[in-house]
Amino acid sequence: MRGHAEVEAGQADWNAPDDALPEHPSVVWRKRHFPKLAPRYRAHGIQSVLELVALGMGVGIVLLFLAAGRKDVVRLTEPLDECETEQWLLTHPESRHMRRVGAVYAHLAQALTLP
């Protein structure tokens, strides 16, 4: 397992989104703080970055709610202010009044709230 000191020293292998997400906040943050770093592994999405981290393939920046409750990953820092994003729950306007849609969205809104 890599620690924060190894990450700061640029000695950790990085997992990052591939070119499909060039403006993702995690990509922008990494390029700003580690401009010369080239990720060792590139994945086609943040969930895949998390799975690479969980497999011990290096470090990466992932959404807190994705990693919450997982015992196979360790948070190395406090949340990165520069990577703060909002998550939206969307539905088709014609579906939003359906009880089952409302029930699912109420559950998701509560379940995805971080302490």
C-alpha positions in Angstrom: 0.0 0.0 0.0 1.3 3.4 -0.9 1.3 6.2 1.7 0.8 9.9 1.4 4.6 10.6 1.5 5.1 8.4 -1.5 2.4 10.2 -3.4 3.8 13.6 -2.5 7.3 12.5 -3.6 5.9 11.3 -7.0 6.8 7.7 -6.2 3.4 6.1 -6.4 1.8 4.6 -9.4 -1.3 6.6 -10.4 -4.6 5.4 -11.8 -6.5 8.0 -13.8 -9.4 8.4 -16.2 -8.4 8.0 -19.9 -8.9 10.7 -22.5 -12.6 10.3 -22.4 -12.7 12.6 -19.3 -10.0 15.2 -20.0 -11.7 18.0 -18.0 -12.6 15.8 -15.0 -11.8 17.7 -11.7 -9.4 14.8 -10.7 -7.5 15.1 -13.9 -7.2 18.9 -13.6 -6.1 18.6 -10.0 -3.4 16.0 -10.8 -2.0 18.0 -13.7 -1.9 21.1 -11.5 -0.2 19.4 -8.6 1.9 16.8 -10.4 2.5 18.3 -13.9 5.2 15.8 -14.9 3.4 12.7 -13.7 2.1 10.2 -16.2 -0.5 7.8 -14.9 0.6 4.2 -15.0 -2.9 3.0 -15.7 -5.8 4.7 -17.4 -9.4 3.7 -17.0 -12.6 4.5 -18.8 -14.3 6.1 -15.8 -14.0 6.9 -12.2 -15.5 3.7 -11.0 -12.8 1.8 -12.9 -10.2 4.0 -11.3 -11.6 3.0 -7.9 -11.4 -0.7 -8.9 -7.8 -0.4 -9.9 -7.0 1.3 -6.6 -8.8 -1.5 -4.8 -6.8 -4.1 -6.6 -3.6 -2.5 -5.3 -2.6 -1.1 -8.7 -1.7 2.4 -7.3 -3.4 5.5 -6.1 -6.2 7.6 -7.6 -8.7 10.3 -7.0 -12.3 9.0 -6.7 -15.7 10.2 -5.5 -16.1 9.8 -1.8 -19.5 8.2 -2.0 -18.1 5.5 -4.3 -15.4 4.6 -1.8 -17.6 5.0 1.3 -17.8 1.7 3.3 -15.2 -0.1 1.2 -12.5 -1.9 3.2 -10.2 -2.5 0.2 -9.3 1.2 -0.2 -7.7 3.8 2.2 -8.2 7.5 2.0 -4.9 9.3 2.1 -6.0 12.9 2.4 -9.0 15.0 3.4 -11.4 15.7 0.5 -9.7 17.8 -2.2 -11.5 21.2 -2.3 -10.5 21.6 -6.0 -12.3 18.4 -6.9 -15.6 19.2 -5.3 -18.5 18.4 -7.6 -22.2 18.1 -7.3 -24.1 14.9 -8.0 -27.5 15.3 -9.7 -30.4 12.9 -9.7 -32.3 13.3 -12.9 -35.6 12.0 -14.2 -37.7 12.5 -17.2 -40.3 15.2 -16.5 -43.2 12.8 -17.2 -41.8 10.2 -14.7 -41.0 12.5 -11.8 -44.6 12.3 -10.4 -44.7 8.5 -10.4 -44.6 7.1 -6.8 -42.0 4.4 -7.6 -39.7 7.0 -9.2 -40.2 9.3 -6.2 -39.4 6.5 -3.8 -36.2 5.5 -5.6 -35.1 9.1 -5.8 -35.8 9.7 -2.1 -33.8 6.6 -1.2 -30.9 7.5 -3.4 -30.8 11.1 -2.1 -30.6 9.8 1.4 -28.2 7.0 0.7 -25.7 9.1 -1.3 -25.4 11.8 1.4 -22.1 11.7 3.1 -21.6 12.4 6.8 
